[in-house]
Amino acid sequence: MSVKSLENLSLEELAHKIRRHTIEMTHRAKASHVGSSLSMVELLVVLYTKILRVDPTNPDWPERDRFILSKGHGCASYYAVLAEMGFFPVEWLETFYQNGSRLAGHATHTYVPGVEISTGSLGHGLSVAAGMALAAKRDGKSYRVFCMLSDGECDEGSVWEPILFAPQHRLDNLIAIVDYNKIQSLGRVEEVIDLAPLADKWRSFGWAVREVDGHNFGEIEAVLSQLPFEPGKPSCVIAHTVKGKGVSFMEDKLLWHYRSPQGDEYEAALAELNGHDHENRIH
């Protein structure tokens, strides 16, 4: 889906734009989960510019692909992508997480075009996505259902119910993407509940699985262009990412799960992102 205002931006430039929005939004709202938002930016950019069949001018188009952000707490970058794609005015981002705003601190579909369901209670998104995919099959529809989960979210038993359910019903129109940044709210994933070997676990439940560098545009697009990975099987992408990606002092730091950038930290984050943009323009 081409958007006129974005036609002259490279994927990298759009990703930096999304990261600047994310830093500004979380700073203004004193909101947490900035690290969770930054880790999935490249995945969202590729999905919305290259993969998903959606129409920002007609967000309820019946044949659209569905995208569910199950890790709803990381919604700042998700809202920023939707705004830049034209689902709603970019100016709405200035109201993020404030009283009376349409843009709540967890993804919400009420009055927000492009958001399929409200999420944020972890462990629910994939079940809803599986139900949507089953409905599409039974209705003879061709749309696909994508669901992005966090790695810490996979601690929830409810996540493993649709992982069992989807292969049983041969839902090859269902795609799960795990943002595997290795850090959850209170510690490193391997210290809380170790998920490894995560890809093998999904495979053992009957999913077709691929692993990618979740910050490499080429790898992400190449993998998502091969859907379904195997006919008759749901697809899973394990995306290896870095929490806080794009701001050096936030990268791979547990601190930035709940902290928002303020004062010198905010200025330093923006300066780093703006400097990166300058480098892109002169090369």
C-alpha positions in Angstrom: 0.0 0.0 0.0 1.6 3.2 -1.2 1.0 6.4 0.8 1.8 9.6 -1.0 3.5 11.4 1.9 5.9 8.4 2.4 6.8 7.7 -1.2 10.1 9.6 -0.9 11.2 8.0 2.4 13.4 4.9 2.6 12.4 2.2 5.1 15.3 3.3 7.3 14.2 7.0 7.2 10.6 5.9 8.1 11.9 3.8 11.0 13.8 6.8 12.4 10.7 8.9 12.0 8.7 6.4 14.0 11.4 6.2 16.7 11.4 10.0 17.0 7.6 10.0 17.4 7.9 7.2 20.0 10.5 9.1 22.1 8.4 12.3 21.9 5.2 10.5 22.8 6.6 8.7 25.8 8.4 11.8 27.0 5.4 14.0 26.8 3.1 11.5 28.5 5.7 10.3 31.0 4.7 6.8 29.8 6.6 3.6 30.2 7.3 0.8 27.7 9.5 2.8 25.4 12.0 -0.1 25.1 9.2 -2.4 24.1 8.0 0.0 21.4 11.4 0.6 19.9 12.3 -3.1 19.5 9.5 -3.7 17.0 9.8 -0.7 14.7 11.4 -2.4 11.7 8.9 -5.2 11.9 6.0 -2.8 11.8 7.5 -0.7 9.0 7.9 -3.7 6.8 4.5 -5.1 7.6 2.6 -1.8 6.9 4.6 -0.8 3.8 5.3 -4.1 2.1 3.1 -7.0 3.4 -0.3 -6.1 4.8 -3.2 -5.7 2.4 -4.8 -2.6 4.1 -6.3 0.6 3.0 -5.9 3.6 5.4 -8.7 5.5 3.6 -11.0 2.5 4.2 -9.8 0.9 7.5 -12.9 -1.4 7.7 -12.5 -2.8 4.2 -13.8 -6.3 4.6 -11.0 -8.0 2.6 -8.2 -6.3 4.5 -5.5 -8.3 6.3 -6.0 -8.1 10.1 -3.1 -7.1 12.4 -3.3 -7.6 16.2 -0.7 -6.1 18.5 -1.0 -8.6 21.4 1.8 -6.8 23.3 -0.5 -3.9 23.5 1.6 -2.0 26.1 4.2 -1.3 23.3 1.6 0.7 21.3 3.5 4.0 21.0 5.4 3.0 17.8 2.3 1.1 16.5 0.2 4.3 16.8 3.0 6.2 15.1 3.1 3.8 12.1 -0.7 4.0 11.7 -0.6 7.8 11.8 2.3 8.0 9.2 0.4 5.6 7.0 -2.6 7.9 7.1 -5.1 5.9 9.3 -5.5 9.1 11.4 -3.9 12.5 11.7 -0.3 12.6 12.9 -1.4 15.4 15.3 -3.2 12.8 17.4 0.1 11.5 18.5 0.6 14.6 20.6 -2.3 13.5 22.9 -0.9 10.0 23.5 -1.7 8.6 27.0 -3.4 11.8 28.2 -6.8 12.4 29.7 -9.5 12.5 27.0 -7.2 11.1 24.3 -8.2 8.5 21.8 -4.7 7.0 22.1 -4.6 5.1 25.4 -1.4 3.7 26.9 -2.4 0.2 25.7 -3.6 -0.4 22.2 -7.3 0.4 21.9 -9.6 0.1 19.0 -12.3 2.5 20.2 -12.2 5.5 17.9 -8.8 4.6 16.6 -8.9 3.6 12.9 -6.7 0.7 12.0 -6.6 -1.0 15.4 -8.6 -4.2 15.2 -9.0 -5.0 18.9 -8.0 -3.5 22.2 -5.1 -5.4 23.8 -2.7 -5.1 26.7 -3.8 -7.8 29.0 -1.1 -10.1 27.8 -1.9 -13.6 26.4 -5.2 -12.7 24.6 -4.2 -11.5 21.2 -3.3 -14.8 19.6 -6.5 -16.4 20.7 -8.5 -13.6 19.0 -6.3 -13.8 15.9 -6.9 -17.6 15.7 -10.6 -17.1 15.9 -10.5 -14.5 13.1 -8.4 -16.8 10.9 -10.9 -19.6 11.5 -13.8 -17.3 10.6 -12.0 -16.3 7.4 -11.6 -20.0 6.4 -15.2 -20.8 7.1 -16.4 -17.8 5.2 -14.2 -18.5 2.2 -12.3 -15.2 2.6 -8.7 -14.7 1.5 -7.6 -12.2 4.2 -4.7 -13.1 6.5 -4.4 -12.5 10.3 -1.1 -11.3 11.8 -0.5 -11.2 15.5 2.6 -9.8 17.2 3.5 -11.1 20.6 6.2 -10.2 23.1 8.6 -12.9 24.4 7.6 -12.4 28.0 4.0 -12.8 26.9 4.8 -16.4 26.0 4.9 -17.1 29.8 1.1 -16.9 29.7 -0.6 -20.3 29.5 -3.4 -18.7 27.4 -0.8 -18.1 24.6 -0.2 -21.9 24.3 -3.9 -22.7 23.8 -4.1 -21.1 20.3 -0.7 -22.5 19.5 -2.3 -25.9 20.0 -5.6 -24.9 18.3 -4.3 -23.3 15.1 -2.5 -26.4 13.6 -5.5 -28.5 14.4 -7.7 -26.3 12.2 -5.0 -25.9 9.5 -5.0 -22.1 9.8 -2.3 -21.3 7.2 -3.8 -17.8 7.0 -2.6 -17.1 10.6 0.9 -15.6 11.2 2.4 -15.1 14.7 5.4 -12.8 15.0 7.3 -13.0 18.3 9.3 -9.8 19.2 12.1 -11.8 20.9 14.1 -9.0 22.6 15.1 -11.2 25.5 14.0 -8.8 28.3 10.6 -8.7 30.0 9.2 -6.4 32.7 11.2 -7.5 35.7 14.2 -9.3 34.2 15.8 -11.1 31.4 13.6 -13.8 29.8 16.1 -16.5 30.4 16.1 -15.6 34.1 12.3 -15.5 34.5 11.1 -18.4 32.4 13.6 -19.5 29.8 11.9 -19.9 26.4 14.8 -21.5 24.6 14.7 -23.3 22.2 11.7 -21.1 21.3 11.5 -22.0 17.5 11.6 -25.7 18.3 8.8 -25.4 20.7 6.5 -23.7 18.1 7.5 -26.4 15.5 6.7 -29.2 18.0 3.1 -27.8 18.2 2.7 -28.0 14.4 3.7 -24.5 13.2 6.0 -23.7 10.3 8.7 -21.5 11.8 11.3 -19.1 10.5 13.9 -17.0 12.5 15.0 -13.5 11.4 17.0 -10.5 12.5 14.1 -8.3 13.5 16.0 -5.2 12.6 17.0 -6.2 9.1 14.5 -4.9 6.5 15.6 -7.3 3.8 15.4 -10.4 5.9 12.0 -9.4 7.3 10.5 -8.7 3.9 12.0 -11.8 2.3 10.5 -14.1 5.0 7.1 -12.4 5.2 6.9 -12.6 1.4 6.9 -16.4 1.6 3.7 -16.8 3.5 2.3 -19.3 4.2 5.6 -21.1 4.9 3.9 -24.4 4.5 0.4 -25.1 3.1 -2.0 -26.2 5.8 0.2 -24.9 8.7 0.1 -21.6 10.6 3.3 -19.6 10.3 5.5 -18.2 13.1 8.3 -15.7 12.8 10.8 -15.6 15.6 12.2 -12.1 15.3 15.4 -11.6 17.2 15.4 -7.9 18.3 17.0 -5.6 20.8 15.0 -3.8 23.5 15.3 0.0 23.1 16.8 -0.4 19.6 17.9 2.8 18.0 18.9 4.8 21.1 22.3 3.5 22.2 21.9 4.1 26.0 18.5 2.3 26.0 19.5 -0.7 24.0 19.3 -4.1 25.8 18.6 -2.3 29.2 15.9 -3.6 31.5 15.7 0.0 32.9 13.8 1.2 29.9 10.8 -1.2 30.3 9.1 1.2 32.7 11.2 4.4 32.5 10.3 7.3 30.2 12.9 9.6 28.8 13.0 12.9 30.6 15.4 15.9 30.8 18.9 15.2 29.5 17.9 11.6 28.6 15.2 12.9 26.3 17.5 15.5 24.7 20.2 12.9 24.2 17.8 10.4 22.6 16.5 12.9 20.1 20.0 14.2 19.3 21.1 10.7 18.5 18.1 10.0 16.3 18.4 13.3 14.5 22.1 12.7 14.0 21.4 9.4 12.4 19.1 11.1 10.0 21.8 13.6 9.1 24.2 10.8 8.4 21.6 9.2 6.1 21.2 12.4 4.1 24.9 13.0 3.4 25.6 9.4 2.4 
